[in-house]
């Protein structure tokens, strides 16, 4: 129960920072700010209360609002698993020290910029409800907007989900295309997808996942990606 609340609190904090970054960059009106629209969709997908979303937007317009910088850290978990750590921070010194400490304590090592990212592809990932949609038709319709992959997945509650992936540079095109087709995504994220994955025995995989969990608990960390199968 507590783990679930912790996860929810972490998700709310992450989206709150994303809202702050989106508002600073493109203003507080979701109608003219696609990045903010995306944040609001994602807030809905994790059941973040509407008043908290509105409060985050209002706070982001204040002069005393923290300025967050988005920084990507690269490193290796135990057994050679590549790890990317997306952060949003108002204190670079604290963040790099913490991330380095998490890698060291988890049996991994923080790498230099460019040491790991080449093993991943930055992609837009949209999750939508399949009801009322014909996947074959949708695939043909979305190819012109940068569609690279369309597949099935299962949500946290066991429900069926369609996953749409496009190149990072086509994110805005795909978001617009879905809006024009009146398809509201359950979530719309930018993710680092590994080109190849590493398969490990259960005990070694657990060591990697412990490090990933340790990184995800850090207040400056937004998302963690890895190439463990």
LINUR-V858131 format. One record per run of one state. SS is the DSSP state (h for helix, s for strand, l for the rest). FROM is the first residue (numbers start at 1). LEN is the number of residues. Records with the same first field share a line. If there is no record, write none. Layout:
SS = FROM-LEN + FROM-LEN
This chain:
l = 1-1 + 27-7 + 46-4 + 61-8 + 77-1 + 81-1 + 90-2 + 106-3 + 111-6 + 129-6 + 146-1 + 155-5 + 181-6 + 195-3 + 199-3 + 217-4 + 227-1 + 229-1
h = 2-25 + 34-12 + 50-11 + 78-3 + 92-14 + 117-3 + 135-11 + 168-13 + 202-15
s = 69-8 + 82-8 + 109-2 + 120-9 + 147-8 + 160-8 + 187-8 + 198-1 + 221-6 + 228-1
